[in-house]
């Protein structure tokens, strides 16, 4: 019985370095995988931030162009009204 336990113990002892090496290799693979995932997440966040910043700049430019177009339209309407008033005054002056 003791001989059997001794042989099993020796077998386990002989397998231990191989098991430890496999465990170490597995840990390294897991660590590499985790680091790759973290790097990917960081890159995604960076790209997303850059995209959001670009979109905000583009939206601001569109808003600014829209405001300028509105102000230009308002200015054109004011100038048109002034021109009509001037023409009306000229017409009224001639009639008098």
C-alpha positions as CSV (number, residue, x, y, z in Angstrom):
1,X,0.0,0.0,0.0
2,X,2.8,2.4,0.9
3,X,4.7,1.5,-2.2
4,X,1.6,2.4,-4.2
5,X,1.3,5.8,-2.5
6,X,5.0,6.4,-2.9
7,X,4.8,5.7,-6.7
8,X,1.7,8.0,-6.9
9,X,3.6,10.7,-5.0
10,X,6.6,10.3,-7.3
11,X,4.4,10.4,-10.3
12,X,2.7,13.6,-9.1
13,X,6.1,15.1,-8.2
14,X,7.3,14.3,-11.7
15,X,4.3,15.8,-13.3
16,X,4.4,18.9,-11.1
17,X,6.9,20.9,-13.2
18,X,4.9,20.3,-16.3
19,X,1.7,21.3,-14.6
20,X,3.4,24.5,-13.3
21,X,4.7,25.3,-16.7
22,X,1.3,24.8,-18.3
23,X,-0.3,27.0,-15.5
24,X,2.3,29.7,-16.1
25,X,1.8,29.6,-19.9
26,X,-2.0,29.8,-19.4
27,X,-1.6,32.8,-17.0
28,X,0.6,34.5,-19.6
29,X,-1.9,33.9,-22.4
30,X,-4.7,35.3,-20.2
31,X,-2.6,38.3,-19.3
32,X,-1.8,38.9,-23.0
33,X,-5.5,38.6,-23.8
34,X,-6.5,41.0,-21.1
35,X,-3.9,43.5,-22.1
36,X,-5.1,43.3,-25.8
37,X,-8.7,43.9,-24.7
38,X,-7.7,46.9,-22.6
39,X,-5.6,48.3,-25.5
40,X,-8.6,47.8,-27.8
41,X,-11.0,49.5,-25.4
42,X,-8.6,52.4,-25.0
43,X,-8.3,52.8,-28.8
44,X,-12.1,52.6,-29.2
45,X,-12.5,55.3,-26.5
46,X,-9.9,57.5,-28.2
47,X,-11.6,57.1,-31.6
48,X,-15.0,57.7,-30.1
49,X,-13.8,60.9,-28.4
50,X,-12.2,62.1,-31.7
51,X,-15.3,61.4,-33.6
52,X,-17.5,63.2,-31.1
53,X,-15.1,66.2,-31.1
54,X,-15.3,66.3,-34.9
55,X,-19.1,66.0,-34.9
56,X,-19.3,68.9,-32.4
57,X,-17.1,71.1,-34.6
58,X,-19.1,70.2,-37.7
59,X,-22.4,70.9,-35.8
60,X,-21.0,74.2,-34.6
61,X,-20.0,75.2,-38.1
62,X,-23.5,74.2,-39.5
63,X,-25.1,76.3,-36.7
64,X,-22.9,79.3,-37.5
65,X,-23.6,79.0,-41.2
66,X,-27.3,78.8,-40.4
67,X,-27.2,81.9,-38.2
68,X,-25.2,83.8,-40.9
69,X,-27.8,82.8,-43.6
70,X,-30.6,84.0,-41.3
71,X,-28.9,87.3,-40.6
72,X,-28.1,87.8,-44.3
73,X,-31.8,87.1,-45.1
74,X,-32.9,89.6,-42.4
75,X,-30.5,92.2,-43.7
76,X,-31.8,91.7,-47.3
77,X,-35.4,92.1,-46.0
78,X,-34.5,95.4,-44.2
79,X,-32.7,96.7,-47.3
80,X,-35.6,95.8,-49.5
81,X,-38.0,97.6,-47.1
82,X,-35.8,100.7,-47.1
83,X,-35.7,100.6,-50.9
84,X,-39.5,100.4,-51.1
85,X,-39.8,103.3,-48.7
86,X,-37.4,105.4,-50.8
87,X,-39.3,104.5,-54.0
88,X,-42.6,105.3,-52.3
89,X,-41.3,108.7,-51.1
90,X,-40.0,109.5,-54.6
91,X,-43.3,108.5,-56.1
92,X,-45.2,110.7,-53.6
93,X,-42.9,113.6,-54.1
94,X,-43.4,113.5,-57.9
95,X,-47.2,113.4,-57.6
96,X,-47.2,116.4,-55.3
